[in-house]
Amino acid sequence: MEMTVAERLNLLRFVCSFVWTDLEVSQAERDLVMRICGRLALHDREVEQVKQWLVVPPKPEEVDPTTVPKAHRQMFLRAAELAVQADGKVAPAEADALALFRELIED
C-alpha cells in the first residue's frame, strides 16, 4: 500500500507514542521502530524526526486516531500491537491504550 511521506510519519508518530505508554523506551522497542523506518523507506530527515520521538514522545494532540485514513487503520493497529509487544511484556497502561485505540479506529 502506497503511503505519502506525511502518512508514513503519522504511522511512526503513533508507533512512538505507543512505545512511550509505559514511560520508558526499551532497546527492543527502538529496534522495532527503526525496522519500520527501513520498511517504509524513510529518508534521513524523516528518520531523524522519528529518533527525536524516541527521545521525547510526540505531543498527545499530534496523535489523533481520527487522522488515520480508513485504508490505513488496520496497518496502524498492527503497528501499535507490535509496539506494545516489542519488549516482551505488555503493561496494563499499554493494553488499555491499545484497546482504546482499537475502539476508536474500528468501525
C-alpha positions as CSV (number, residue, x, y, z in Angstrom):
1,M,0.0,0.0,0.0
2,E,1.4,3.3,-1.0
3,M,1.7,6.0,1.7
4,T,2.7,9.6,1.4
5,V,5.5,11.0,3.5
6,A,3.0,12.6,5.9
7,E,1.2,9.3,6.3
8,R,4.4,7.4,6.9
9,L,5.4,9.9,9.5
10,N,2.0,9.8,11.1
11,L,2.3,6.0,11.4
12,L,5.7,6.3,13.1
13,R,4.3,9.1,15.4
14,F,1.6,6.6,16.6
15,V,4.2,3.8,17.0
16,C,6.4,6.1,19.0
17,S,3.5,7.2,21.2
18,F,2.7,3.5,21.9
19,V,6.3,2.7,22.9
20,W,6.2,5.6,25.4
21,T,3.0,4.4,27.0
22,D,4.9,2.7,29.9
23,L,7.1,5.8,30.2
24,E,10.3,4.0,29.0
25,V,11.6,3.0,25.6
26,S,13.5,-0.3,25.6
27,Q,16.1,-1.2,23.0
28,A,13.7,-3.8,21.6
29,E,11.2,-1.0,21.0
30,R,13.8,1.2,19.4
31,D,14.9,-1.6,17.1
32,L,11.3,-2.2,16.1
33,V,10.8,1.5,15.3
34,M,14.0,1.5,13.2
35,R,12.9,-1.6,11.3
36,I,9.6,0.1,10.5
37,C,11.5,3.1,9.3
38,G,13.5,0.9,7.0
39,R,10.5,-0.9,5.6
40,L,8.8,2.4,4.9
41,A,12.0,3.7,3.2
42,L,12.0,6.9,5.2
43,H,14.6,9.5,4.2
44,D,17.3,10.6,6.6
45,R,15.5,13.7,7.6
46,E,12.4,11.7,8.5
47,V,14.4,9.1,10.4
48,E,15.9,11.9,12.4
49,Q,12.4,13.1,13.4
50,V,11.4,9.6,14.4
51,K,14.6,9.3,16.5
52,Q,13.5,12.5,18.3
53,W,10.2,10.9,19.1
54,L,12.2,8.1,20.8
55,V,13.9,10.7,23.0
56,V,10.8,12.9,23.6
57,P,7.4,11.4,22.9
58,P,5.1,13.0,20.4
59,K,2.6,15.5,21.9
60,P,-0.8,13.9,22.7
61,E,-2.5,16.4,20.4
62,E,-0.4,15.2,17.5
63,V,-1.6,11.6,17.9
64,D,-5.2,11.7,16.9
65,P,-6.8,8.5,15.8
66,T,-9.3,10.4,13.7
67,T,-6.5,11.4,11.4
68,V,-5.8,7.8,10.4
69,P,-7.2,7.2,6.9
70,K,-9.7,4.4,6.8
71,A,-7.5,2.5,4.3
72,H,-4.6,2.5,6.8
73,R,-6.4,1.7,10.0
74,Q,-5.5,-2.0,10.1
75,M,-1.9,-1.2,9.4
76,F,-1.7,1.4,12.2
77,L,-3.4,-1.0,14.6
78,R,-1.0,-3.8,13.7
79,A,2.0,-1.5,14.2
80,A,0.6,-0.4,17.6
81,E,0.2,-4.0,18.6
82,L,3.8,-4.7,17.6
83,A,5.0,-1.7,19.5
84,V,3.4,-2.7,22.8
85,Q,4.7,-6.3,22.4
86,A,8.2,-5.4,21.3
87,D,9.8,-5.6,24.8
88,G,8.2,-8.9,25.6
89,K,5.8,-7.5,28.2
90,V,2.6,-5.6,27.9
91,A,2.0,-3.3,30.8
92,P,-1.6,-2.6,31.8
93,A,-1.3,1.0,30.5
94,E,-0.2,-0.3,27.2
95,A,-3.1,-2.8,27.0
96,D,-5.5,0.0,27.9
97,A,-4.1,2.4,25.3
98,L,-4.2,-0.3,22.6
99,A,-7.8,-1.2,23.5
100,L,-8.8,2.4,23.3
101,F,-7.0,2.9,20.0
102,R,-8.7,-0.2,18.6
103,E,-12.1,1.1,19.7
104,L,-11.5,4.5,18.2
105,I,-10.4,3.3,14.7
106,E,-12.6,0.3,14.2
107,D,-15.9,0.9,12.5
